């Protein structure tokens, strides 16, 4: 066991020493760790043999996503966000429902053996985008700030919004034949998940910011612990919201925004630890994912699975986003960029594990489609992030020459 950990830590350490060099190219950390994990998995060297439905992997993915959401929200440019709040609003309120509907309809067409419930579950699993995989975009200064903040907020909230939808669909599946799930039940579940998540995250962030200020003013703070405070706040927000029956993902993102608003004093010093830990946890998640997929999907691939995965990353995502931004005052390239960068990752992994545990009639196929979509997303979005971001600079230069 210790040898397995030693190999993993050595790989992450090696990447950390050359990350600045590698990430200048169309290459990302998830691609690196996924490839290494796949090589060391059961298909090639058989060093690691990890089960996809391992509860520890689900918890690792959840905590990683919680940390990323809180940290990213804490760094958001609130002035830009306030000015261009309509962009993520359109993506969430118009684009997201149409995405789920499109995923459902295409799922019914490609997989006629699925029940309407299974097609809806598949569409919901693959609707949320991933903040961690989108990091090369939202941190790239070549991308206009309004686009960066819009994508950041969308990826921060859409997974939390999809949680109650998925929970409702799973509740319908588990209901007995003589029971019915009423509209009021679905509405109350949605309100509970969103409401408790929002209140939990807001309360913990505001109290946390107050206590940090109090600690600083009284001289109680200790520099060695500064890097840990945001980490603990994000994980505490997630755990409390989940315990109370709310969405931990909503709690973390709203908590990060509230912390951003209420705490300004040397904020960078408090965020450095969470950024570093989130990178390490992300590396572990994608390494394990690489190990998992080699033993799970290689012998199960079909043309239908690959077709749906490709459509999920293109038409199912891009057409709804373009429709939602039809009259929005940004260039067509910016709309296309926003539509393309909807990577699938941590949230979909967590949702897939939840569905796997429910033992749906076609649950294995749903999980396979999800894993293939995530796999394609890691490479497609990882390779295209830097070149497409730099295209904004080229467009600026072109417009200057025309003037």
KOLMAR-149807 format. One line per 5 residues: their letters; for each residue x, y, z of C-alpha. Coordinates in steps of 0.001 Angstrom, whole numbers. Layout:
N
a) X/Y/Z  ...
REM end
This chain:
403
xxxxx) 0/0/0  2759/2451/933  4494/1747/-2370  1312/2791/-4201  1227/6068/-2290
xxxxx) 4952/6609/-2856  4518/6206/-6638  1538/8575/-6691  3304/11256/-4630  6430/10978/-6782
xxxxx) 4370/11504/-9932  2593/14578/-8498  5913/15987/-7225  7505/15521/-10646  4654/17323/-12383
xxxxx) 4750/20196/-9874  8400/20819/-10780  7734/21070/-14530  4131/22363/-14557  5113/25853/-15701
xxxxx) 6872/24416/-18748  4193/21884/-19717  1223/24198/-19312  2594/26662/-21871  1625/24116/-24488
xxxxx) -1808/22660/-25378  -1480/20357/-22395  -3135/20265/-18991  -2598/18635/-15613  -5717/16412/-15947
xxxxx) -4389/15060/-19276  -1017/14240/-17696  -2408/12475/-14640  -5131/10680/-16585  -2569/9221/-19018
xxxxx) -226/8143/-16207  -3155/6647/-14268  -4335/4746/-17347  -829/3381/-17915  -538/2185/-14317
xxxxx) -4072/763/-14280  -5248/-2794/-15015  -4962/-2495/-18802  -1195/-1917/-19024  1100/-2278/-15983
xxxxx) -1571/-3326/-13468  54/-1445/-10595  -3284/-12/-9404  -6683/-1704/-9422  -9343/723/-8181
xxxxx) -13121/247/-8314  -15176/3089/-9789  -17885/2756/-7138  -15440/3037/-4239  -17028/5382/-1680
xxxxx) -13641/6950/-963  -13339/8022/-4610  -16754/9657/-4462  -15782/11549/-1281  -12444/12583/-2796
xxxxx) -14233/13969/-5868  -16818/15785/-3748  -14273/17414/-1444  -12065/18405/-4379  -14998/20056/-6130
xxxxx) -16071/21765/-2890  -12607/23245/-2423  -12351/24388/-6049  -15799/26056/-5953  -15131/27953/-2712
xxxxx) -11645/29019/-3786  -12698/30153/-7275  -15662/32123/-5921  -13419/33787/-3343  -11154/35031/-6166
xxxxx) -13924/36168/-8527  -13783/39744/-9797  -16971/41030/-8192  -16990/44350/-10047  -16916/42588/-13402
xxxxx) -19398/39972/-12193  -21855/42613/-10993  -21645/44446/-14311  -22075/41333/-16448  -24277/39186/-14220
xxxxx) -26686/38707/-17133  -24196/36364/-18851  -24147/33579/-16225  -27837/34289/-15601  -28687/33407/-19204
xxxxx) -26412/30354/-19127  -28051/29018/-15957  -31691/30014/-16406  -32008/29448/-20162  -29013/27443/-21363
xxxxx) -28998/24811/-18605  -32681/23723/-18906  -32409/23564/-22701  -29203/21519/-22346  -30959/18979/-20128
xxxxx) -33917/18838/-22533  -31626/18376/-25548  -29664/15660/-23754  -32929/13906/-22902  -34290/13996/-26467
xxxxx) -31048/12817/-28055  -30732/10125/-25385  -34197/8798/-26282  -33256/8724/-29978  -29873/7019/-29590
xxxxx) -30863/4661/-26766  -34499/3613/-27409  -34120/865/-24814  -33779/3510/-22072  -36861/4498/-20110
xxxxx) -37731/8211/-20132  -36391/8322/-16570  -33001/6889/-17535  -32688/9301/-20462  -33479/12204/-18121
xxxxx) -30936/10968/-15566  -28241/10718/-18252  -28988/14245/-19474  -28843/15634/-15928  -25556/13893/-15100
xxxxx) -23846/15447/-18116  -25387/18930/-17915  -23094/20527/-15281  -19699/21858/-16316  -16504/21482/-14320
xxxxx) -14803/24411/-12595  -11549/22474/-12180  -11207/21525/-15853  -12198/25062/-16817  -9417/26614/-14713
xxxxx) -7037/27136/-17694  -9738/29333/-19241  -10975/31315/-16237  -7393/32115/-15171  -6178/33101/-18639
xxxxx) -5950/36893/-18934  -6256/36689/-22722  -9930/35820/-22237  -12090/38927/-21586  -12923/39223/-17891
xxxxx) -16691/39160/-18459  -16372/35815/-20274  -14061/34390/-17593  -16337/35412/-14730  -19430/34239/-16610
xxxxx) -17979/30752/-17174  -16716/30675/-13576  -20154/31444/-12099  -21906/29046/-14468  -19630/26144/-13527
xxxxx) -19883/27114/-9852  -23669/26958/-9712  -24891/24542/-12371  -23752/21402/-10557  -25566/22523/-7398
xxxxx) -28701/23250/-9434  -28541/19796/-11053  -28292/18017/-7688  -31990/18391/-6748  -33032/17503/-10310
xxxxx) -31020/14271/-10126  -32259/13560/-6591  -35861/13949/-7758  -35332/11598/-10703  -33709/8997/-8433
xxxxx) -36575/9405/-5939  -39062/8663/-8732  -37079/5529/-9572  -37065/4243/-5996  -40756/5005/-5370
xxxxx) -43009/1985/-5085  -45626/1336/-7759  -48450/2387/-5435  -46750/5655/-4566  -46505/8817/-6583
xxxxx) -44086/11721/-6554  -46107/14920/-6565  -45120/18227/-8140  -45066/19818/-4688  -42585/17181/-3518
xxxxx) -40265/17981/-6412  -40582/21718/-5796  -39896/21338/-2074  -36868/19119/-2772  -35473/21696/-5188
xxxxx) -36104/24561/-2742  -34573/22571/122  -31384/21683/-1759  -30836/25207/-3082  -32110/27072/0
xxxxx) -30194/25110/2628  -27063/25191/487  -27318/28945/27  -28044/29684/3694  -25356/27305/4986
xxxxx) -22658/28710/2739  -23642/32318/3415  -23797/31892/7190  -20476/30052/7485  -18686/32525/5191
xxxxx) -19966/35612/7003  -19240/34184/10455  -15855/32946/9239  -14922/36355/7817  -15997/38051/11069
xxxxx) -13951/35631/13193  -10867/36040/10996  -11086/39838/11331  -11576/39454/15071  -8587/37125/15306
xxxxx) -6398/39591/13388  -7449/42586/15484  -6779/40711/18730  -3473/39273/17535  -4733/35688/17849
xxxxx) -3939/34652/14294  -892/32549/13542  761/32756/10117  1261/28993/9744  -2515/28442/9963
xxxxx) -3555/31113/7446  -3286/28722/4507  -5630/26250/6209  -8544/28535/7084  -10225/28723/3647
xxxxx) -9671/24978/3155  -11461/24235/6419  -14247/26734/5705  -14967/25204/2299  -15008/21613/3558
xxxxx) -17076/22612/6608  -19578/24423/4364  -19928/21365/2154  -20297/18905/5033  -22825/21019/6956
xxxxx) -25015/21644/3907  -24999/17951/3004  -25813/16994/6592  -28784/19367/6668  -30130/18031/3375
xxxxx) -28933/20845/1131  -26517/21074/-1774  -22938/21245/-563  -21843/22539/-3961  -24227/25509/-3786
xxxxx) -23010/26124/-217  -19370/26243/-1293  -19853/28565/-4234  -22205/30988/-2456  -19953/30807/609
xxxxx) -16954/31714/-1522  -18808/34697/-3019  -19872/35907/446  -16343/35489/1779  -15111/37457/-1237
xxxxx) -17537/40283/-439  -17009/40395/3315  -13243/39811/3633  -10669/41988/1870  -7696/42011/4275
xxxxx) -4701/40239/2679  -7069/37695/1120  -4372/36205/-1095  -2484/34841/1918  -5588/32937/2993
xxxxx) -6275/31508/-470  -2821/30202/-1333  -3242/27047/739  -6608/26152/-818  -5242/26661/-4333
xxxxx) -2273/24393/-3654  -4354/21651/-2023  -6981/21779/-4777  -4252/21155/-7364  -2997/18121/-5427
xxxxx) -6509/16704/-4961  -7295/17301/-8620  -4164/15390/-9561  -5258/12446/-7410  -8814/12505/-8826
xxxxx) -7616/12392/-12445  -4933/9818/-11695  -7551/7537/-10139  -9928/8273/-13018  -7236/7098/-15433
xxxxx) -6847/3869/-13455  -10616/3351/-13348  -11420/3862/-17026  -8872/1327/-18270  -10668/-1410/-16385
xxxxx) -14186/-146/-17002  -14885/1158/-20494  -12238/-247/-22825  -14143/-3468/-23515  -17604/-1878/-23356
xxxxx) -17329/864/-25966  -19996/1015/-28655  -20618/3473/-31478  -23787/4693/-29731  -21880/5501/-26532
xxxxx) -19176/7439/-28399  -21799/9237/-30517  -23721/10459/-27471  -20491/11518/-25743  -19423/13582/-28766
xxxxx) -22867/15171/-29084  -22894/15937/-25353  -19729/18013/-25743  -20873/19692/-28953  -24503/20046/-30067
xxxxx) -26162/19277/-26709  -24031/21908/-24967  -23267/24437/-27663  -26645/24982/-29331  -28475/25782/-26043
xxxxx) -25710/28205/-25013  -25767/29963/-28380  -29559/30220/-28168  -29413/31635/-24642  -26835/34253/-25740
xxxxx) -28563/35093/-29035  -29102/38791/-28240  -26268/39176/-25756  -23851/42025/-26685  -20627/40063/-27187
xxxxx) -18875/38910/-30355  -19868/35672/-32057  -16429/34230/-31228  -16996/34981/-27530  -20372/33210/-27716
xxxxx) -18780/30248/-29489  -15954/30192/-26927  -18459/30179/-24039  -20486/27448/-25715  -17448/25236/-26331
xxxxx) -15924/25523/-22859  -18356/23389/-20957  -15976/20648/-19749  -17428/17659/-17898  -15601/16420/-14831
xxxxx) -15915/16193/-11060  -19663/16772/-10707  -20447/14203/-13403  -18135/11699/-11688  -19985/12179/-8390
xxxxx) -23381/11918/-10081  -22325/8779/-11967  -21324/7058/-8715  -24741/7961/-7247  -26499/6455/-10264
xxxxx) -24282/3352/-10211  -25415/2686/-6634  -29106/2871/-7659  -28824/-176/-9955  -30962/1171/-12773
xxxxx) -31813/-1330/-15570  -29326/432/-17880  -27242/2025/-15126  -23966/530/-16376  -24503/2048/-19821
xxxxx) -25275/5454/-18302  -22031/5301/-16303  -20085/4208/-19396  -21452/7149/-21419  -20547/9510/-18582
xxxxx) -16982/8210/-18305  -16403/8379/-22069  -17770/11937/-22175  -15474/13006/-19338  -12515/11279/-20989
xxxxx) -13120/13088/-24292  -13668/16359/-22429  -10342/16160/-20596  -8476/15964/-23896  -10696/18164/-26086
xxxxx) -10964/21049/-23632  -7469/20634/-22210  -5795/20787/-25631  -7960/23619/-26991  -7919/25904/-23913
xxxxx) -4711/27868/-24523  -4954/28166/-28339  -8571/29354/-28222  -7827/31758/-25374  -4897/33261/-27300
xxxxx) -7222/33799/-30262  -8784/36679/-28300  -5394/38459/-28387  -5074/37850/-32123  -8557/39255/-32687
xxxxx) -7648/42366/-30672  -4511/42864/-32756  -6511/42409/-35951  -9056/45049/-34896  -6231/47486/-34045
xxx) -4724/47062/-37501  -8105/47699/-39138  -8401/50952/-37216
REM end
